[in-house]
Amino acid sequence: MNHSTRDREFLNTLERILASNFHRDDFGVREFAKLLHMSRSQLHRRMIQVSGISPGAYINEYRLNKALPFLQQGTMTVSEVAFEVGFNSASYFSTAFKKYYSISPKQVEIHPAKPATSDTKVVHSGSTPVIEIDSRPSDDKRILSSVAFLIVPISLVAILFGWELFSSRSEINSPLATKDKSLAVLPFQNYSNDQSLDVFCDGMTDELISKLSQLEDFDRVISRTSAFKFKDMQLTVPEIASELGVSFILEGNLQKTEEEIRINVQLIDAGTDDHVWTDQYTGEWEPDNIFNMQEEITSFVAGHMKVAISIDESERVLAITRPNKDAYNRYLQAKFQMYGSDEESMKNARQMLEESIELDSTFSAAYTELGYIWLVGGLAEGIRNQNIAWQKAKYYLSKAQHLDHSPIKTEFHLLQGYFYFDWDFVRLEEFYHTKFTQYTYDRESCGLIDYAIKTGRFESALSVINNSIEADPLEASLVSFKARTLWFLGKKNEAMDLLMKLDRLNKNDWFYLREAAHTYYIMEEYDQSGRVLDLVMERFEDRSPLLIWLKLFYSHRHRNNAQVKALGDELEKAYQNGASGSPAWFMALYHLGVKKDVDAAFEWLENSYEANEVELTWLKQEPLLAPHRRDERYQSLYRRIGFDQLR
């Protein structure tokens, strides 16, 4: 790069400042800009112009250049050298050093070179400062060789926000362009002593998965549910990638001291276990910085994986929101609780989200999650009155939609509510015929797959489920839905094989166990259903109407008449108390499947209709009702619920 006199003076000033400050671990972009009497964004633009790299990268490469002579002298340990040149983490120093020189600091210690002054010099390759080392053989069989890294220019949306950044650069003719664009983001690790930061690590992982999965040029981004199966598991990157079927893995770790946060991230080629790219971000513990960092990581990962970001995606996915700091912390704590799925966890999460909204009434993500909690509370769980639950859910989700956070996610939640609570088949048919096959779905949105199954579109449902499983191969709810769909298609053996494999892997997954018990029941595999039912009722306090009905059914099969009566009374009491979870529907199944009283069953179906129960969406496909589909009472319900509006 040809530099003007003004540029050379600027570079000389940079060198003088770094020479005096590189050893300080608290010296970063902020301090650099202050000494130059510039803003951080001004410094960034100026350095890109004259050197081609960011200020953070320039600082780190300068430190790495200084580190090599110390290691060659052989008088200091790797940790001592790391701290001497301004790194506050020896492990990160080792990672950065190996990526920069293609050799580890330990290897330099074992094979010390001649003094740096005689055969080591700083040169420039293009715009990047690099080390050139004498590679002539010597008696100590030095293994260092000349290294030069070229820069891959990447246009980023969010690089002007003042984060310190070290980025190892790939060569221009990268083989990555030919690889499958599939990625798993593993749970970020907490390298601090503060266990409360586990919540933040999980939240950071969550947000990155959410943003990356919205970029359409990715072949697939593994969902949170599958990625988090590997939290704290001692497997290699290639082993995890093989299990998930991806070409790349993104890892990260977090360190926090007082009010400063430092996050290291690395993108790994799973086929070779090589680091494609490594970055370090340092900034104040503020939501602005955290969100800026999320946008930068998203952009860098996409750039290095050759994933195109459209203008629309840049505005929508990389839009930076800035919630109140305390509101954001409450939000992260709530998300952490939500993954427990049980009633107590959801109750805690709801309270935290309400507090988050009180602290920041414009924080749209909090509205979305609060709406979802009310939505599921009014469905099959029997936790909240379903009419109140839907009223609350619709309010919070509509508010989130107005604030325009994650519009797809919010739209999916609302559509599920319109299906289960409003029986709005016109709205759902429009979505099914225009958008259904365009998306993949997860545990929080699989109700839209449920719509396809319950309206008899089994082939379409199976195709979408298979696509969704590619992005979420270990999500038990999807595989459970697949087994159910295969059964409806007459492929019971395939369905059984799927469920039997999942049973071994999901013994502590409340949602899966409940769905599996129901699916086995539908398939008339009563022994398997009863076994899973006993497991879920033993391990969890769930007493939803669905599980009460299944327990009642198996009590009848075992001729336990006293328990049959007690459970029947429990279901009827739940109906009288206005509980969610569709107790009247299950009372109807009780009279059909146990008492063989068709007239009483239809009376309870009318009660279910009057209560607007969500399980009436099963009317078209419920096996126990199949013999009665010509009954005028059945056909009347069919029309009133809205099934006659199917196209």
URGI-V311339 format. One record per residue. N is the residue number from 1. SS is DSSP state (~ for helix, > for strand, _ for the rest). PSI is psi in whole degrees, -180 to 180 (NA if undefined). D_CENTER is the distance of its C-alpha to the mean C-alpha in Angstrom with 2 decimals. Layout:
BEGIN
n=<N N>
ss=<SS SS>
psi=<PSI PSI>
d_center=<D_CENTER D_CENTER>
END
This chain:
BEGIN
n=<1 2 3 4 5 6 7 8 9 10 11 12 13 14 15 16 17 18 19 20 21 22 23 24 25 26 27 28 29 30 31 32 33 34 35 36 37 38 39 40 41 42 43 44 45 46 47 48 49 50 51 52 53 54 55 56 57 58 59 60 61 62 63 64 65 66 67 68 69 70 71 72 73 74 75 76 77 78 79 80 81 82 83 84 85 86 87 88 89 90 91 92 93 94 95 96 97 98 99 100 101 102 103 104 105 106 107 108 109 110 111 112 113 114 115 116 117 118 119 120 121 122 123 124 125 126 127 128 129 130 131 132 133 134 135 136 137 138 139 140 141 142 143 144 145 146 147 148 149 150 151 152 153 154 155 156 157 158 159 160 161 162 163 164 165 166 167 168 169 170 171 172 173 174 175 176 177 178 179 180 181 182 183 184 185 186 187 188 189 190 191 192 193 194 195 196 197 198 199 200 201 202 203 204 205 206 207 208 209 210 211 212 213 214 215 216 217 218 219 220 221 222 223 224 225 226 227 228 229 230 231 232 233 234 235 236 237 238 239 240 241 242 243 244 245 246 247 248 249 250 251 252 253 254 255 256 257 258 259 260 261 262 263 264 265 266 267 268 269 270 271 272 273 274 275 276 277 278 279 280 281 282 283 284 285 286 287 288 289 290 291 292 293 294 295 296 297 298 299 300 301 302 303 304 305 306 307 308 309 310 311 312 313 314 315 316 317 318 319 320 321 322 323 324 325 326 327 328 329 330 331 332 333 334 335 336 337 338 339 340 341 342 343 344 345 346 347 348 349 350 351 352 353 354 355 356 357 358 359 360 361 362 363 364 365 366 367 368 369 370 371 372 373 374 375 376 377 378 379 380 381 382 383 384 385 386 387 388 389 390 391 392 393 394 395 396 397 398 399 400 401 402 403 404 405 406 407 408 409 410 411 412 413 414 415 416 417 418 419 420 421 422 423 424 425 426 427 428 429 430 431 432 433 434 435 436 437 438 439 440 441 442 443 444 445 446 447 448 449 450 451 452 453 454 455 456 457 458 459 460 461 462 463 464 465 466 467 468 469 470 471 472 473 474 475 476 477 478 479 480 481 482 483 484 485 486 487 488 489 490 491 492 493 494 495 496 497 498 499 500 501 502 503 504 505 506 507 508 509 510 511 512 513 514 515 516 517 518 519 520 521 522 523 524 525 526 527 528 529 530 531 532 533 534 535 536 537 538 539 540 541 542 543 544 545 546 547 548 549 550 551 552 553 554 555 556 557 558 559 560 561 562 563 564 565 566 567 568 569 570 571 572 573 574 575 576 577 578 579 580 581 582 583 584 585 586 587 588 589 590 591 592 593 594 595 596 597 598 599 600 601 602 603 604 605 606 607 608 609 610 611 612 613 614 615 616 617 618 619 620 621 622 623 624 625 626 627 628 629 630 631 632 633 634 635 636 637 638 639 640 641 642 643 644 645 646 647>
ss=<_ _ _ _ ~ ~ ~ ~ ~ ~ ~ ~ ~ ~ ~ ~ ~ ~ ~ ~ ~ _ _ _ _ _ _ _ ~ ~ ~ ~ ~ ~ ~ _ _ _ _ ~ ~ ~ ~ ~ ~ ~ ~ ~ ~ ~ ~ _ _ _ ~ ~ ~ ~ ~ ~ ~ ~ ~ ~ ~ ~ ~ ~ ~ ~ ~ ~ ~ _ _ _ _ ~ ~ ~ ~ ~ ~ ~ _ _ _ _ _ ~ ~ ~ ~ ~ ~ ~ ~ ~ ~ ~ ~ _ _ _ ~ ~ ~ ~ ~ ~ _ _ _ _ _ ~ ~ ~ ~ > > > > > > _ _ > > > > > > _ _ _ _ _ _ _ _ _ _ _ _ _ _ _ _ _ _ _ _ _ _ _ _ _ _ _ _ _ _ > _ _ _ _ _ _ _ _ _ _ ~ ~ ~ ~ _ _ _ > > > > _ _ _ > > _ _ _ _ ~ ~ ~ ~ ~ ~ ~ ~ ~ ~ ~ ~ ~ ~ ~ ~ ~ ~ ~ _ _ _ _ _ _ > > _ _ ~ ~ ~ ~ ~ ~ ~ _ _ _ _ _ _ ~ ~ ~ ~ ~ ~ ~ ~ _ _ _ > > > > > > > > > > _ _ > > > > > > > > > > _ _ _ _ > > > > > > > > > > > _ _ ~ ~ ~ ~ ~ ~ ~ ~ ~ ~ ~ ~ ~ ~ ~ ~ ~ ~ _ _ _ _ _ _ ~ ~ ~ ~ ~ ~ _ _ _ _ _ _ _ _ ~ ~ ~ ~ ~ ~ ~ ~ ~ ~ ~ ~ ~ ~ _ _ _ _ ~ ~ ~ ~ ~ ~ ~ ~ ~ ~ ~ ~ ~ ~ ~ ~ ~ _ _ _ _ ~ ~ ~ ~ ~ ~ ~ ~ ~ ~ ~ ~ ~ ~ _ _ _ _ _ _ _ _ ~ ~ ~ ~ ~ ~ ~ ~ ~ ~ ~ ~ ~ ~ ~ ~ ~ ~ _ _ _ ~ ~ ~ ~ ~ ~ ~ ~ ~ ~ ~ ~ ~ ~ _ _ _ _ ~ ~ ~ ~ ~ ~ ~ ~ ~ ~ _ ~ ~ ~ _ _ _ _ _ _ _ _ ~ ~ ~ ~ ~ ~ ~ ~ _ _ _ ~ ~ ~ ~ ~ ~ ~ ~ ~ ~ ~ ~ ~ ~ _ _ _ _ ~ ~ ~ ~ ~ ~ ~ ~ ~ ~ ~ ~ ~ _ _ _ ~ ~ ~ ~ ~ ~ ~ ~ ~ ~ ~ ~ ~ ~ _ _ _ _ ~ ~ ~ ~ ~ ~ ~ ~ ~ ~ ~ ~ ~ _ _ _ ~ ~ ~ ~ ~ ~ ~ ~ ~ ~ ~ ~ ~ ~ _ _ _ _ _ ~ ~ ~ ~ ~ ~ ~ ~ ~ ~ ~ ~ ~ _ _ _ ~ ~ ~ ~ ~ ~ ~ ~ ~ ~ ~ ~ ~ ~ ~ ~ _ _ _ _ _ _ ~ ~ ~ ~ ~ ~ ~ ~ ~ ~ ~ _ _ _ _ ~ ~ ~ ~ ~ ~ ~ ~ ~ ~ ~ ~ ~ _ _ _ ~ ~ ~ ~ ~ _ _ _ _ ~ ~ ~ ~ ~ ~ _ _ _ ~ ~ ~ ~ ~ ~ ~ ~ ~ ~ _ ~ ~ ~ _ _>
psi=<127 127 141 169 -41 -41 -42 -38 -40 -46 -38 -38 -42 -46 -41 -43 -44 -39 -30 -15 -6 -27 -12 122 -11 7 118 -160 -40 -47 -38 -49 -38 -43 -24 0 44 159 163 -40 -38 -43 -43 -50 -41 -40 -36 -38 -43 -23 -18 0 162 163 -43 -43 -39 -44 -47 -39 -35 -45 -40 -37 -40 -30 -36 -47 -38 -44 -37 -32 -26 17 -5 150 168 -43 -42 -41 -44 -49 -30 -35 12 5 135 8 116 -37 -41 -37 -45 -42 -47 -41 -46 -38 -33 -39 -6 31 145 156 -34 -39 -33 -37 -43 -34 72 141 179 162 142 -28 -23 -31 15 133 156 127 177 130 108 -118 7 123 127 168 136 128 138 119 11 141 150 174 -31 7 54 144 7 147 166 138 135 131 135 155 136 110 130 123 122 152 -36 34 4 33 11 15 140 136 130 126 118 139 137 161 155 -44 61 139 -5 -28 -25 -6 156 132 65 140 142 131 112 154 128 144 145 109 9 169 -10 106 -20 -18 -7 -36 -44 -41 -45 -40 -40 -45 -45 -50 -40 -42 -44 -46 -47 -36 -16 -5 114 -21 -13 140 -44 149 122 137 170 -45 -47 -41 -39 -8 -22 10 126 10 138 72 153 163 -46 -36 -44 -44 -38 -42 -38 -14 45 160 -22 149 134 123 158 159 159 139 142 132 121 -114 17 142 140 127 128 133 150 135 126 132 110 -28 -34 -11 22 148 119 -36 139 133 154 133 133 134 176 152 76 145 -39 -49 -41 -45 -39 -41 -42 -42 -41 -46 -44 -46 -44 -44 -47 -43 -46 -25 9 36 122 141 116 166 -42 -44 -36 -41 -36 -52 -39 14 136 118 153 78 163 143 -50 -35 -41 -40 -42 -40 -46 -41 -38 -45 -40 -41 -37 -28 -5 -28 -22 169 -42 -42 -43 -35 -44 -43 -42 -43 -42 -38 -37 -40 -39 -44 -35 -37 -30 99 -5 8 92 -35 -36 -38 -42 -49 -37 -40 -40 -41 -43 -37 -53 -29 -24 1 -124 -7 -21 26 -45 153 127 -33 -43 -42 -45 -38 -46 -46 -45 -37 -51 -39 -39 -39 -44 -41 -38 -39 -11 43 131 64 -33 -47 -45 -41 -41 -44 -45 -42 -39 -39 -42 -33 -57 -40 -38 -11 44 78 -30 -48 -45 -35 -39 -45 -45 -44 -17 -28 -19 -47 -4 -14 163 158 156 -167 -36 -15 8 -6 -25 -30 -39 -37 -46 -40 -47 -16 8 16 67 -41 -44 -43 -43 -41 -45 -39 -45 -42 -39 -37 -29 -39 -16 63 -21 11 109 -35 -37 -44 -35 -43 -36 -43 -43 -42 -42 -39 -45 -27 5 19 63 -39 -43 -42 -44 -43 -43 -50 -39 -37 -43 -33 -39 -28 -14 41 -15 12 102 -46 -46 -47 -42 -46 -37 -42 -41 -43 -44 -40 -47 -37 1 26 76 -34 -45 -42 -45 -37 -47 -38 -46 -37 -46 -36 -24 -38 -21 161 14 122 43 155 -35 -48 -34 -44 -46 -41 -40 -43 -44 -27 -39 -43 -31 9 35 80 -35 -43 -35 -47 -43 -42 -35 -42 -37 -42 -44 -39 -39 -41 -46 -30 1 29 152 -180 4 55 -35 -39 -45 -26 -38 -43 -35 -46 -30 -48 -23 -54 -14 37 94 -41 -45 -36 -44 -29 -42 -32 -37 -40 -40 -40 -45 -33 -3 40 142 -30 -10 -15 -12 -4 -43 -31 -7 120 -37 -22 -9 -42 -10 16 -18 -9 131 -33 -39 -48 -33 -46 -42 -45 -43 -35 -34 6 -22 -7 2 140 NA>
d_center=<41.65 44.87 44.88 47.28 49.29 47.05 43.93 45.64 46.62 43.05 41.84 44.70 43.68 40.12 41.65 43.95 41.24 38.99 42.00 42.57 39.03 36.86 37.52 35.96 32.37 32.10 33.16 30.49 30.19 31.18 34.34 35.06 35.08 37.23 39.86 40.01 40.42 37.54 34.30 31.11 30.42 34.09 33.87 30.81 32.59 35.82 34.42 32.57 35.93 38.09 35.96 33.01 30.45 28.82 30.54 27.94 28.26 32.04 32.22 30.25 32.30 35.43 34.54 33.90 37.25 38.91 37.35 38.91 42.55 41.88 40.42 43.31 45.84 44.56 45.51 42.06 39.07 35.68 34.47 37.61 37.17 33.55 34.68 37.84 36.06 33.60 30.44 29.48 27.45 29.41 26.46 24.88 28.41 28.82 25.67 26.73 30.30 29.65 27.64 30.45 33.39 32.12 33.65 32.65 34.57 35.87 37.50 39.21 40.51 41.88 43.48 44.70 45.94 48.97 48.90 46.60 49.51 51.28 48.72 45.47 44.95 42.37 42.35 40.33 38.81 38.28 36.72 35.04 36.95 37.07 39.25 41.99 43.42 46.71 45.87 49.47 50.00 51.47 52.76 49.56 47.69 45.07 41.90 40.62 40.82 40.48 36.95 36.05 32.71 32.52 30.17 27.82 27.97 24.63 24.77 22.13 21.56 20.75 22.93 25.60 24.12 25.88 23.36 25.02 23.70 24.71 23.76 25.33 26.48 26.50 29.68 30.30 30.99 27.59 27.01 23.31 24.35 25.38 22.25 19.68 16.85 14.08 11.34 9.02 7.42 8.83 8.74 11.09 14.53 16.92 20.25 22.05 24.30 22.69 20.52 19.48 17.25 14.90 13.51 13.08 11.51 8.69 8.57 8.84 5.97 3.82 6.42 6.70 3.97 5.56 8.78 9.07 8.48 11.24 13.66 15.92 17.56 14.76 15.84 12.36 8.83 7.56 5.00 3.34 7.04 8.70 7.36 8.24 11.51 12.66 12.52 16.20 17.33 20.16 19.50 20.14 17.81 19.88 19.65 15.85 15.85 18.61 16.93 13.89 16.28 14.99 17.22 15.23 13.16 11.90 12.83 13.58 15.72 17.10 20.72 22.33 26.05 27.56 26.12 24.67 21.23 20.81 17.67 18.08 15.75 16.80 16.14 17.79 19.61 18.97 22.36 24.37 22.21 23.31 21.61 21.34 20.60 20.41 20.10 20.90 20.41 22.68 23.29 24.22 21.93 21.61 18.89 20.53 20.04 16.44 15.57 17.94 16.31 12.85 14.94 16.93 14.32 12.83 16.49 17.57 15.05 16.01 19.60 19.85 18.38 20.84 18.37 20.30 19.16 21.45 23.14 21.50 17.96 19.21 20.39 17.59 14.30 15.86 17.73 17.98 18.12 20.07 19.96 22.42 21.55 22.25 20.43 17.19 17.75 18.41 15.25 13.14 15.47 15.09 11.33 12.15 14.94 13.32 11.61 15.26 16.02 19.74 22.14 22.65 19.00 18.65 21.96 20.95 17.79 20.07 22.57 20.25 18.95 22.61 23.52 20.88 22.46 25.89 25.15 23.80 24.76 23.09 19.51 18.07 14.49 16.33 18.41 15.62 14.21 17.85 18.81 16.30 17.69 21.16 20.38 19.44 22.21 24.72 23.80 24.68 24.07 27.40 26.16 27.31 30.07 28.44 30.46 29.64 25.94 25.81 27.94 25.62 22.42 24.12 25.31 22.02 20.14 23.16 23.17 19.56 20.54 23.60 21.72 19.57 16.01 13.38 16.40 14.91 12.74 15.88 18.14 16.52 16.97 20.50 21.40 20.65 22.87 25.55 25.63 25.76 27.77 29.77 30.29 30.06 30.55 31.75 28.49 26.42 28.86 28.46 24.69 25.20 27.84 26.31 22.50 21.35 21.28 19.58 16.02 13.65 12.62 10.44 11.74 11.93 13.80 15.75 18.80 19.50 19.94 22.07 24.18 25.00 25.95 28.06 29.88 30.75 28.76 27.88 27.91 25.66 23.24 23.30 22.65 19.54 18.31 18.98 17.06 14.00 14.44 14.47 10.82 10.14 13.33 13.05 12.13 15.56 16.00 15.91 18.38 20.44 20.74 21.75 24.41 25.72 26.00 27.78 30.20 31.07 31.74 34.10 32.08 32.17 32.37 29.11 27.47 28.98 27.86 24.19 24.42 26.50 23.99 21.15 23.53 23.81 20.09 19.15 22.10 20.17 17.77 19.63 18.11 18.80 22.24 23.31 22.38 23.98 27.12 27.45 26.92 29.48 31.81 31.58 32.38 35.32 34.16 35.34 35.61 31.98 30.90 33.10 31.79 28.12 29.34 31.25 28.23 26.00 28.97 29.85 26.50 25.41 27.48 26.40 29.60 28.32 31.01 29.37 29.73 33.15 34.30 33.21 34.91 37.96 38.09 38.15 40.60 42.85 42.59 43.66 46.44 45.32 46.96 46.68 42.89 42.76 44.72 42.72 39.40 40.99 42.21 38.75 37.28 40.19 39.83 36.14 37.31 40.09 37.78 35.54 32.47 29.40 28.37 31.41 34.16 36.90 35.19 35.10 38.69 39.60 38.08 40.01 43.24 42.54 41.35 43.38 46.34 46.86 47.86 46.82 48.45 46.70 43.37 43.90 44.92 41.62 39.80 41.68 40.59 36.99 37.59 39.22 36.29 33.89 31.85 28.57 29.54 32.36 29.86 30.68 34.33 34.43 32.93 33.91 36.13 38.55 39.38 40.04 43.79 44.20 42.78 46.32 47.08 47.70 45.74 42.65 43.23 43.71 40.36 38.75 40.17 39.55 35.86 35.54 35.13 38.16 36.14 34.13 34.94>
END
